[in-house]
Amino acid sequence: MRLDVFTIAGVGAVLYVLQIFAVFVQHRVNKAYAGSGLWLTGAVLQGLGFTIMMAYFFPRWRVLSALANPIIFAGMLFLNASVRTFLGFPVRKRLLTAAFLVFLSLYYYFLFASDSISMRSFVVYFITSFVAVMTASDLVRGRKSGFSSSAFFTATIFACFGSLLFTASIINIIMPNLESYADFYDLPYRAAVFVFPLVSSIMWTFGYIIMMNQRLNSEIDKERENLQLLFSMSPDVKILSRFSDGVFIDVNDGFIRKTGYTREEIIGSSEASELLWFSDDDRKSYFRELRESGHLENREYPFRVKGGECLIGLISSRSIYIKDEEHIISVVIDITERKAAEKKIEQLVQQLEGEKREAQLNAITDKLTGLSNRRHLDDALRTEFNRMKRSGEPLSVIILDIDHFKEYNDSYGHPAGDECIRSVSGVLKNAVTRLYDVAARYGGEEFMLVLPETGREGAGRIAEKIRSDVEELCIDHEKSALFGRVTVSIGAVTLNNADGLDTAGVVELADRALYEAKQNGRNRVDFICFGE
């Protein structure tokens, strides 16, 4: 096969198509890296330039061949912009634009104004060599430890390419001017100049792809180191285990501090997972949820640390694949102290609630008897009286007094008197069976009952039961000449309406009934019905 321009251009077009495909795949894989798109654009332009170059040998399309070298040179500028972007340098847009304009001016001058193949070739070789050397310089200055070797290799290719083109540009000036592109194959070095870009483009594309992959691998290694550092230094417990059998692959320093186990005791042990769980049911539910969803977040479990103590932890886990094998990465946050504090707070809240209830009860309760006090009695009487006026249901009020209590106190003493009052209060507590009935100490040895929705008959039964139950207490009272024991006199009033009455009037009626009971011999019940 004769080595002519047409053959070289055709082979170059095919090779550039392959390069474009390789760079395209690399760009799709590593889109995150700035510059890969510019490199792809440069490769496309150079491939397009070599393809258009073949139009020279087809008279009908020959005019298109005038675009070939400018397009190839534009691709070279894009390669430089790609390298600088990849390395983190600002793209020298003004310089590249100026180079392109100078290239176009000189190239088309020696094409249209002063047609000279040798001078056009000189322009192409010399200015392209300048861009190639500039790209090599950028690669040398911008190489980093993660991809230093591949950057140096790629820089060497650009430098060699630039040097060869510079040499070719000098030789091209010295050699006689060409009359036709068909004369290129007469001297091998001229045809070889067409081969330089093909070989070099393959090599620097290869170097660029290696450089990207080396950078990727370097960043992955650094990320792995950072993750390992985060894994190791975290104060929380972190565990990497195998999903299939639960064997621990790695644990962090937080695990060692919190559990007390050493790495030698845990890593590689098939019993480590079971050893840490207090409950086998907890362990089974944990793995069941992890199998079903692939992850779980902040599940609270008790764990056993070395020595048998309990660690309350919030565990979050996720299944991951390492070398095609499923593993579990778990983070356990120790909330033992927090749970203890919460328990103390809960106990304190309960204590405060109890004290609050006790205080509220004391606010409405008589300390000696445990019955409602006068304040609560007044509130209850007012409430039930108003309800009776609205509903029309009867309301009964019972007032009672311990007979001859002053004499009892004088004879037996105040402690015995207090005990007597407590005994009578017990009778009242037993007599009041409904939630809304109120039994209260009215003052001294006097007591009062407020019985909502209770008529004359019901109030009478309750009053008589109280009287008889007090008598049956058989509390000796030597100063009670008639009975010889403690008795009570009871006055009761039942209201069927409240016409012309208020709560003070109700109490006055009950007091009148009590007075009559005392006047009629004590130890008895006297009744007043109002509004019949």
C-alpha positions in Angstrom: 0.0 0.0 0.0 1.4 3.4 -1.0 1.7 5.8 2.0 0.0 8.8 0.7 -2.1 11.6 2.3 -5.4 10.0 1.4 -4.5 6.7 3.0 -3.1 8.4 6.2 -6.2 10.6 6.5 -8.5 7.6 6.0 -6.7 5.6 8.7 -6.7 8.6 10.9 -10.4 9.1 10.7 -11.0 5.5 11.7 -8.6 5.7 14.6 -10.2 8.9 15.8 -13.6 7.3 15.7 -12.3 4.6 18.0 -10.7 7.2 20.3 -13.9 9.2 20.4 -15.8 6.1 21.4 -13.3 5.4 24.2 -13.4 8.9 25.5 -17.2 9.0 25.3 -17.4 5.9 27.5 -14.9 7.4 29.9 -16.9 10.6 30.0 -20.1 8.8 30.8 -18.4 6.9 33.6 -16.6 9.9 35.1 -18.9 12.8 34.4 -18.1 14.3 37.8 -14.6 15.2 36.6 -14.4 18.5 35.0 -12.7 18.5 31.6 -13.7 15.1 30.2 -16.4 16.8 28.1 -13.8 19.2 26.6 -11.5 16.3 25.8 -14.4 14.5 24.1 -15.1 17.7 22.0 -11.4 18.0 21.1 -11.3 14.3 20.0 -14.4 14.8 17.9 -13.0 17.9 16.2 -9.8 16.2 15.3 -11.5 13.1 14.0 -13.8 15.4 12.0 -10.8 17.3 10.6 -9.0 14.1 9.4 -12.3 13.0 7.8 -12.8 16.3 6.0 -9.1 16.2 4.8 -10.0 13.3 2.4 -12.4 15.7 0.5 -9.3 17.1 -1.2 -9.1 14.0 -3.4 -12.7 14.5 -4.6 -13.0 17.5 -6.8 -16.7 18.0 -6.1 -15.9 18.3 -2.3 -12.4 19.7 -2.4 -13.4 23.1 -1.0 -14.3 21.4 2.3 -10.7 20.3 2.7 -9.8 23.9 3.5 -11.6 23.4 6.8 -9.7 20.3 7.9 -6.5 21.8 9.5 -8.3 24.6 11.3 -10.8 22.0 12.8 -7.9 19.8 13.8 -6.1 22.7 15.4 -9.4 23.7 17.2 -9.5 20.2 18.6 -5.9 20.7 19.9 -7.0 23.8 21.7 -9.9 22.0 23.3 -7.5 19.3 24.5 -5.5 22.0 26.3 -8.6 23.5 27.8 -9.6 20.0 29.0 -6.2 19.4 30.6 -6.2 22.7 32.5 -9.8 22.2 33.6 -9.0 18.7 34.8 -6.0 20.0 36.8 -8.0 22.8 38.3 -6.3 25.6 36.3 -8.3 28.4 34.8 -8.7 28.0 31.0 -6.6 30.7 29.2 -9.4 31.6 26.8 -7.8 34.8 25.5 -4.5 33.0 24.7 -6.3 30.1 23.0 -8.6 32.5 21.1 -5.6 34.5 19.9 -3.7 31.3 18.9 -6.7 30.2 16.9 -7.1 33.6 15.2 -3.4 33.8 14.3 -3.6 30.2 13.0 -6.6 31.0 10.8 -5.1 34.3 9.5 -1.8 32.7 8.5 -3.2 29.5 7.2 -5.8 31.1 4.9 -3.3 33.7 3.8 -1.0 31.0 2.5 -4.0 29.3 1.0 -5.8 32.1 -0.8 -3.5 35.2 -0.9 -0.1 33.4 -1.4 -0.8 29.8 -2.1 2.1 27.7 -0.6 1.7 24.2 0.7 5.1 24.4 2.5 4.1 27.6 4.4 0.7 26.3 5.3 2.4 23.2 6.6 4.9 25.4 8.6 2.0 27.3 10.1 0.2 24.1 11.1 3.3 22.4 12.5 4.8 25.4 14.4 1.6 26.7 16.1 0.4 23.2 16.9 3.8 22.4 18.4 3.4 25.5 20.6 0.0 24.4 22.0 1.3 20.8 22.5 4.3 22.0 24.5 2.1 24.4 26.5 -0.2 21.4 27.3 2.8 19.3 28.4 3.9 22.2 30.7 0.5 22.3 32.3 0.5 18.6 32.9 3.9 18.7 34.6 3.0 21.7 36.8 -0.4 20.4 37.7 0.3 16.7 38.4 -0.6 15.4 41.9 0.5 12.5 43.9 -2.7 10.5 43.0 -2.0 10.6 39.3 1.6 11.8 39.0 2.9 9.0 36.8 0.1 9.1 34.2 0.2 12.9 34.1 4.0 12.7 33.4 3.5 10.1 30.8 0.8 12.2 29.0 3.0 15.3 29.3 5.8 13.4 27.7 3.6 12.4 24.7 2.6 16.0 24.2 6.2 17.2 24.6 7.5 14.7 22.1 4.7 15.5 19.7 5.4 19.2 20.0 9.1 18.7 19.5 8.6 16.5 16.4 6.3 19.1 14.9 8.7 22.0 15.7 11.5 20.0 14.0 9.2 19.3 11.0 8.3 23.0 10.7 12.0 23.9 10.5 12.8 21.2 8.0 9.7 22.2 6.0 11.2 25.7 5.5 14.5 24.3 4.4 13.1 21.8 2.0 11.8 22.8 -1.5 8.3 24.0 -1.8 5.7 21.4 -2.7 3.6 21.7 -5.8 0.9 19.3 -4.8 -0.2 17.2 -1.8 0.4 14.2 -4.0 4.1 14.8 -3.6 4.1 14.0 0.1 4.8 10.4 -0.4 8.0 11.2 -2.4 9.8 12.0 0.8 9.0 9.7 3.8 9.5 12.3 6.5 6.7 14.4 5.0 4.2 11.6 5.1 5.6 10.7 8.6 4.4 14.1 9.8 0.9 13.0 9.1 1.5 9.9 11.1 2.7 11.8 14.2 -0.8 13.1 15.2 -2.3 9.7 14.8 0.2 7.9 17.0 0.4 10.8 19.5 -3.4 11.1 19.8 -3.7 7.4 20.6 -1.0 7.7 23.2 -2.2 10.9 24.9 -5.8 9.7 24.9 -4.6 6.5 26.5 -2.6 8.6 29.0 -5.6 10.9 29.7 -7.9 7.9 30.4 -5.2 6.4 32.8 -4.8 9.8 34.5 -8.6 10.0 35.1 -8.7 6.4 36.5 -5.7 7.0 38.6 -7.2 10.1 40.0 -10.5 8.2 40.6 -8.6 5.4 42.4 -6.7 7.9 44.5 -9.8 9.7 45.5 -11.5 6.4 46.3 -8.5 5.4 48.5 -8.6 8.8 50.3 -12.3 8.4 50.8 -11.8 4.9 52.1 -9.2 6.3 54.5 -11.5 9.0 55.6 -14.3 6.6 56.1 -12.0 4.3 58.0 -10.9 7.2 60.1 -14.6 8.2 60.8 -15.4 4.6 61.5 -12.5 4.2 64.0 -12.7 7.6 65.8 -16.4 7.8 66.3 -17.4 7.8 70.0 -20.4 5.6 69.1 -20.2 1.9 68.7 -19.7 0.8 65.1 -19.7 -2.7 63.8 -19.0 -4.3 60.4 -20.3 -7.9 60.3 -21.1 -10.5 57.7 -24.8 -10.9 57.0 -24.8 -14.7 56.4 -23.4 -15.8 59.8 -23.1 -12.5 61.9 -19.3 -12.8 62.2 -17.7 -9.5 63.1 -15.3 -8.2 60.5 -14.3 -5.0 62.2 -15.2 -2.8 65.2 -14.2 0.7 66.1 -12.5 2.1 69.2 -15.9 3.2 70.5 -16.9 -0.5 70.6 -13.9 -1.4 72.6 -14.5 1.5 75.1 -18.2 0.8 75.5 -18.3 -3.0 75.7 -14.9 -3.7 77.3 -14.1 -6.5 74.7 -10.9 -6.5 72.8 -10.7 -6.9 69.0 -9.1 -10.3 69.4 -12.1 -11.5 71.4 -14.7 -10.2 68.9 -13.3 -10.1 65.4 -13.8 -13.4 63.5 -15.9 -14.9 66.3 -19.1 -16.6 65.3 -20.4 -16.2 68.8 -19.8 -12.5 69.2 -23.2 -11.4 67.8 -25.1 -13.7 70.2 -22.8 -12.7 73.1 -23.8 -9.0 72.8 -27.6 -9.6 72.8 -29.4 -9.8 76.2 -32.5 -11.4 74.5 -32.4 -13.9 71.8 -35.9 -12.7 70.7 -34.5 -9.2 70.3 -31.7 -10.6 68.1 -34.1 -12.5 65.9 -36.5 -9.6 65.5 -33.5 -7.4 64.5 -32.3 -9.7 61.8 -35.8 -10.4 60.6 -36.5 -6.7 60.0 -33.0 -6.2 58.4 -33.7 -9.0 56.0 -37.1 -7.6 55.1 -36.2 -4.0 54.5 -32.4 -4.0 54.2 -32.1 -1.3 56.9 -33.5 -0.1 60.2 -33.2 3.2 62.1 -32.9 3.9 65.8 -34.2 0.7 67.3 -33.8 0.5 71.1 -32.4 -2.7 72.5 -30.5 -3.7 75.6 -27.0 -5.1 74.9 -24.7 -7.1 77.2 -21.2 -5.7 77.7 -18.3 -7.5 79.2 -19.0 -8.4 82.8 -22.7 -8.8 82.2 -23.7 -5.2 82.6 -26.5 -3.7 80.4 -26.0 -1.1 77.8 -29.1 0.5 76.4 -28.5 1.4 72.8 -30.2 2.9 69.7 -29.0 0.7 66.8 -29.2 1.8 63.1 -28.1 -0.8 60.5 -27.9 -1.1 56.8 -26.9 -4.0 54.5 -24.0 -3.3 52.1 -22.1 -5.4 49.6 -18.3 -5.8 49.9 -16.7 -7.9 47.2 -20.1 -9.2 46.2 -20.8 -10.5 49.7 -23.6 -9.0 51.9 -22.4 -7.3 55.1 -24.1 -5.2 57.8 -22.8 -1.9 59.0 -24.2 -1.0 62.4 -24.0 2.1 64.6 -25.1 1.9 68.2 -25.6 5.1 70.2 -25.3 4.5 74.0 -28.3 5.9 75.7 -27.9 4.1 79.0 -27.3 7.3 81.0 -30.0 9.1 79.2 -32.5 6.3 80.0 -31.4 6.4 83.6 -31.9 10.2 83.7 -35.3 9.8 82.0 -36.3 7.2 84.6 -35.3 9.5 87.4 -37.2 12.3 85.8 -40.2 10.1 85.4 -40.0 9.1 89.1 -39.7 12.7 90.0 -42.7 13.6 87.9 -44.7 10.8 89.5 -43.6 12.1 92.9 -44.6 15.6 92.1 -47.9 14.5 90.7 -48.5 12.5 93.9 -47.6 15.6 96.0 -49.8 17.7 93.8 -52.7 15.3 94.3 -52.0 15.2 98.0 -51.9 19.0 98.2 -55.1 19.3 96.3 -56.7 16.7 98.5 -55.4 18.5 101.6 -56.9 21.7 100.3 -60.4 20.2 100.4 -60.0 17.7 103.2 -60.2 18.0 107.0 -56.9 16.8 108.5 -58.4 15.2 111.6 -61.3 13.2 110.0 -60.4 12.8 106.3 -63.8 14.2 105.4 -64.3 17.3 103.2 -63.4 20.5 104.9 -65.6 23.5 105.3 -64.3 25.2 102.2 -65.1 22.2 100.0 -68.5 21.8 101.7 -69.5 25.4 100.9 -68.4 25.0 97.2 -70.3 21.6 96.9 -73.4 23.0 98.5 -73.4 26.1 96.2 -72.8 23.9 93.1 -75.5 21.4 94.0 -78.0 24.1 95.0 -77.6 25.8 91.6 -77.9 22.4 89.8 -81.1 21.7 91.8 -82.6 25.1 90.6 -81.8 24.2 87.0 -82.9 20.5 87.0 -85.8 20.6 89.5 -84.4 17.4 91.2 -84.6 17.4 95.0 -81.6 18.2 97.2 -81.2 17.0 100.8 -78.8 18.4 103.4 -78.2 16.6 106.7 -76.5 18.2 109.6 -75.6 16.3 112.8 -74.0 17.1 116.1 -72.3 14.8 118.7 -74.5 15.0 121.9 -72.9 16.5 125.0 -69.5 16.5 123.3 -68.1 19.3 125.5 -68.8 17.1 128.5 -67.1 14.2 126.8 -64.0 16.2 126.1 -63.9 17.5 129.7 -64.3 14.0 131.0 -62.1 11.9 128.8 -59.6 14.6 127.4 -59.0 16.1 124.0 -57.1 13.0 122.5 -60.2 10.9 123.3 -62.4 13.6 121.9 -60.4 13.6 118.7 -60.7 9.8 118.5 -64.5 10.1 119.1 -64.7 12.5 116.2 -62.7 10.2 113.9 -65.0 7.3 114.8 -68.1 9.3 113.9 -66.4 10.4 110.7 -66.0 6.7 109.8 -69.7 6.2 110.1 -70.3 9.1 107.7 -67.8 7.8 105.1 -69.6 4.5 105.1 -73.0 6.2 104.7 -71.9 8.2 101.6 -71.8 5.7 98.7 -72.3 7.9 95.6 -69.5 9.7 94.0 -71.2 13.1 94.0 -72.5 12.9 97.7 -70.4 15.0 100.1 -69.7 14.3 103.8 -67.9 17.1 105.5 -66.8 18.3 109.0 -68.8 21.4 109.5 -67.0 22.6 112.5 -65.9 21.2 115.9 -68.2 18.2 116.5 -70.7 19.2 113.8 -70.9 17.4 110.4 -72.9 18.0 107.3 -73.9 15.8 104.3 -75.0 17.2 100.9 -77.0 14.6 98.9 -77.9 15.7 95.4 -81.0 14.2 93.7 -82.1 12.7 97.0 -85.7 13.0 98.3 -87.2 12.9 101.8 -87.3 9.1 101.9 -83.7 8.5 100.8 -82.3 11.2 103.1 -84.3 9.8 106.0 -82.8 6.3 105.5 -79.3 7.7 105.4 -79.8 9.9 108.4 -81.4 7.1 110.5 -78.6 4.7 109.5 -76.0 7.2 110.6 -77.7 7.7 114.0 -78.0 4.0 114.7 -74.5 3.2 113.5 -73.0 5.8 115.8 -75.0 4.5 118.7 -73.8 0.9 117.9 -70.2 2.1 118.2 -70.8 1.8 121.9 -68.4 4.6 122.8 -68.8 5.1 126.6 -70.0 8.6 127.6 -70.7 8.7 131.4 -71.9 12.3 131.1 -74.7 11.3 128.8 -77.3 10.6 131.5 -79.9 9.2 129.1 -77.9 6.8 127.0 -74.5 6.3 128.6 -72.8 6.2 125.2 -71.9 8.6 122.4 -74.9 9.5 120.3 -75.7 12.1 117.6 -78.6 14.4 116.9 -79.5 14.9 113.3 -81.4 17.6 111.4 -82.3 17.1 107.8 -83.9 19.2 105.1 -85.1 18.2 101.7 -85.6 20.9 99.0 -88.1 20.3 96.2 -87.6 23.8 94.9 -85.5 26.9 95.8 -88.2 29.6 95.8 -86.9 32.5 98.0 -83.9 30.5 99.2 -80.2 30.6 99.0 -77.5 28.3 100.4 -77.4 30.2 103.7 -81.2 29.6 104.0 -80.7 25.9 103.3 -78.2 25.7 106.2 -80.5 27.7 108.4 -83.3 25.2 107.7 -81.0 22.2 108.5 -79.9 23.9 111.7 -83.6 24.4 112.7 -84.2 20.7 112.2 -81.1 19.9 114.3 -82.3 22.2 117.1 -85.6 20.5 117.1 -83.9 17.1 117.4 -82.0 18.2 120.4 -85.1 19.8 121.9 -87.0 16.6 121.4 -84.6 14.5 123.4 -81.4 14.0 121.3 -80.2 10.8 119.6 -82.9 11.3 116.9 -83.6 12.6 113.4 -85.9 15.5 112.7 -86.9 16.5 109.2 -88.0 19.6 107.4 -89.3 19.4 103.8 -89.3 22.6 101.8 -91.4 23.2 98.7 -93.8 20.3 98.9 
